[in-house]
């Protein structure tokens, strides 16, 4: 759940490693929603890119174009549904003495939410994808979509949905929604990690 730089470099250095990857669970992209680049920096020219893809578009494109292992993608479509709220940060604070991870999360999230302008921006981006590994029941089943990564300006970093089989695209399994009780259970699950 980060830019694909390290993974792409490792696979390029030793292509045989890809055969050992059963599945990649990755928080990246924005399929049917706008991207999340800071509008103060990128206003007016790129509203499609998600940060993890935008940060290294060539590495992201490599994963889609040059590998065949299944990719389960957690784009902004689902991550936008899990805001980082002051109430959740307070719950982390309450759990921080009993749970080392809760303490680390509390310290980093409290710092971000200390700035009131961040309250509407931050989501539980990476935590959403990570929760799938331990609790796939929190999510609706992944749906196949054909995607490609736009590498050229002005829309570099766009995870572009295309018709099935379109040249230059690849089938990726996209998770776009929590299950019926998944969102509330997701917040509880994060506190138990």
N, C-alpha and C positions, 0 to 999 in steps of 0.2 A: 504494500500500500504506500507507494511512493513513485517518483519517476522511475522509468524502466532502465535507467542508465547502467546500473551495476549488473542486473540480470542480463541485459543485452550484451554487455561486454564479456561476461563470463561465457555466454553461449557462443559468441563469435570466436573467443579464444579456444574453446573446446566444444565444437558442435555436437559431439557425442553425448554431452551432458543433457541435451534436450530429450533424449530417449528415456532418461531417468525421471523426468518430470511427469507425474501422473495427471496433474491439473494445476493451473495457476488461478488463484483467487486474488483479484486485483481491484483496488479502489481507483478508478480512473475514468475519465471521459464524462461527457454529457451527451446523451443520445437524443432524447426528445425534449430537453429543457435547455435554457441558456447556460453558457459556461459561467465560471466563477473568477475570472481574472479581475483584479482590482480595477474598478472603473476609473479611479483617479489616475491610474497609470496607462490603461488601455482603452479608454473611452472612445467610442466612435469607430473603432476599426476591428475589434475582435470580441464579439459577444458569444462566440460558440465554444471556445476552448476551456477545458478544465485544467487546473494548474498542474497536476501530475503528468498529463500528456504534453502540455505546452512547454514544461520545463526542459524536456528532451524529446522533441517530436520524432527525431530520427530513431531513437531507441524504441519508442512506442510503435512506430511504423515497422521496425524490424520484428518485433514480437508478433505482430499480425501477419506480416508478409513472409516471414522466414521460419516459422515454427509450425508444428502441427498438433502439439498437445492442446487439450481443451482449456479454454480460458473462460472463467466465470467472472464476469465484470460487474462491479458495483459502481455505477455511474452516479452523477449528481441527481439523477432521476429518483433514486431511493435515498441517497444521503441527505438531500434537502428536507426529507421528512423527519430527520432526527436532529433537531436543533440542540446546540449546547446551551442549556438554560441556566440561569442563576440558581434555580431550584435543584437541578441535578448537581451542580457544583457544590451546593450546600450538603447534599446527600453524600458526595464524595468526602467532604470535610468530616462528616460524622463517622465515616468508615476508615479514615486514614490511619488511625492507630492500630487497627486490627488487620489492615491489608496494605502491604507495601506498595502495590501497584496503584491502589486508590490514592495513596499519598502523593505519588509521582504525578498522577493525573490531576489531582487537586491543585498541586503547586503550579503546573503548567496552565491549566484551564483558568484558575483564579487570576493568574497574571493577564491572560488574554481578556477575560471579562472585566478586569479592573478598568478597562477603557470602555466607557458606555457606548462608543460608536461601534464596538465589536459585537454587541449583543445580538444584532439581527444578522450578522454575517456568519459566525462560526457554527459549524455542524460537527457531528460526531463522525466525520468522514472515514477515517481509517478504522475506527472501532466498529463501524457497521460491517465492513468487509471481514474483519478479524472475527466477529461474532459468528459469522456463517460457518467457520471451520468447526466450532464447537456446538453450535445450535442452529443447524440449517432449518429447523422447524419454525424459527422466528420469521421466515421469509416465504413469500410465494415462490413457486418453482421457477428456476431460470428459464427464460424463453430464448430460442435461437434467433439471432439477428445477424445480418450481413453488414459488416462495418469495415471502414478503412480510416486511416489516420491522414488527415490533410497536413502536408509538410510545408506547403508554400504560403507565403503571406498573401492576403491579409488574414486568412483564417487558419494559420498554423496552429495545430493542436486540437482541431475539431475532430471528434469521433463521429464521422459521417455515416449515417445509416443509408444503405443502398438496397436495391432489389436483390433478391436471392441470386447468387451465382455471378454477380457483376464482377467483371475482370478487375483485379486489384483489391478486391474486398475479401473478407474471410468470415466464416461463421463463428460467432462468439455467443456465449450463453449469458444473457443479460438479466440481472435481478433488478426489478423496478419497484417492488412493493413489499411491505411487511405483510405477514399473515394477519389474520383477524385480530389476535391479541398480541401480535409480535412486537409492536413498538413499545408498549408499556413493559412487556416482558424483557425486551432488549435492554432497557435502562436498568432493570433489576439484575439482569445477567452480567452487565458490565461491572456492577458492584461486587460480584462474586469472584471475579477473575483474580 
